Amino acid sequence: MQPLYKTCYTLDQRCYEEYNLTEDILMEHASMGMANYIRKNFKEQSSILIVCGVGNNGADGIVLARQLQGAYDVKLHLPFGVRSVMAEVQLERVQALDIEFVDEVCEADVIVDAIFGAGLSRELDEITRKLIVKMEALDGFKIACDVPTGIDVDGNPLPMALFADVTITMGALKEALYSDMAKEYVGEVICVNLGVSSKKYIEGFLPNAYLLEWGDMQLPFRDRANTHKGTFGHLAVIVGEKEGASLLSGLSALRFGAGLVTMVGDFETTLPLALMQDIELPYNTTAVALGMGVLDFDKDIIEDVLECDKPIILDAGVFSSETILEFLEQREREIVLTPHPKEFVSLWNMTIEEPLHIALLQANRFEKVREFCSLFPHVTLLLKGANMIIAQGSKLYVNSFGTSQLSKGGSGDILSGLIGSLLAQGYDGLEATIQASLAFTKASANYKGASFSMMPMDLVEEIGLLKLS
């Protein structure tokens, strides 16, 4: 996993004060990271248009022009001139070379956005908005320097941003690049160093969050010889009125290694032979899954589930019922919550006095998740979205591997089943949620059909084919 930081300002300052690096040195390395990417991916003499702002992000672009000049056909566009001291220094240097300055954006093989970087705190003015529209109309491959112009420190477009194919960010990964609102704009994210190794750059500074990677995935392979079905846990899935949702959770749990799965409640649909059915919690239950497809809660079953001290995954219908409040009071129990934004807003408004609505949540996902988890530190929360946020207490992780093909009814039920399966197998809430989310998104990534065609059962099948690379 990779560390995420809200801002890298303090990390840069340490480079100046402790490592005796200068702003100039950091800037050279930042631009060299972009130059190396271009050299690796575009042949010499390709045309490069670099659009620069007035500050240090623009200065990075000017340095890039100097580093590429001669090997590439470089054009510089400075629509607002330059203002920062470093931008003036870099402009003076580049003017000693035979670089072409252009008065308007023009077509090129590569378009580099070096207008505004990290830390934007005001809305883009009309001139900058029009400039972005012109840049987006160009056919060339678009690279954003540090952060796409228009994305603020919280990852929101103000009120628009440039759509980049690649964002090359400097020093360390920024939290803003992994907001739901930014996902459409950043493209592939690459981090380059600033004259010291990434390890030295962040040394001593705790990250705000962590970005999950495929290498973090640990599948529940069975590596013991002397086992039986009870060795791998027993998940009880509470049946809801929408039986299909419960069934998907049960099947995915069984596929992901749970030794036994019982559907608890009246089930009219014919069950697959591998799933069991009961009207009450089995005596040997090791975890419970509740909420999938549930519209109305049976008091007797809820009382049984509340009295059970086994780990529980709560999803879907439970977030529209005050029943959730009784579970949140169980501070000694392993509890995982998996709401989508609308459900999280409902949960928030039942538990926290400050009102919340979906637009406010989506603009402040990290902040609101942290606030909720500070009040309920015993709970593991997975907030669904384009980038899933997983948090427990002060720990926060981002799974950025979600794709639009998961935007289909039943996908969330599969995820709940995967988490429930790992809880039943003895994983703690945080680890079960992290590993299930990675398996879930990896199964989706492995699906070979059209992006619109994936069905929930396709995910279940892909889960069974997962392997560590």
Beta strands, then each sheet from edge to edge (+ up, - down):
strand 1: 2-5
strand 2: 47-52
strand 3: 73-77
strand 4: 100-101
strand 5: 110-114
strand 6: 141-145
strand 7: 166-170
strand 8: 173-174
strand 9: 188-192
strand 10: 209-211
strand 11: 234-238
strand 12: 260-264
strand 13: 276-278
strand 14: 287-290
strand 15: 312-314
strand 16: 335-337
strand 17: 379-383
strand 18: 388-392
strand 19: 395-399
sheet 1: 8+ 1+ 10- 19- 18+ 17- 16- 15- 14- 11- 12- 13-
sheet 2: 4+ 3+ 2+ 5+ 6+ 7+ 9+
end
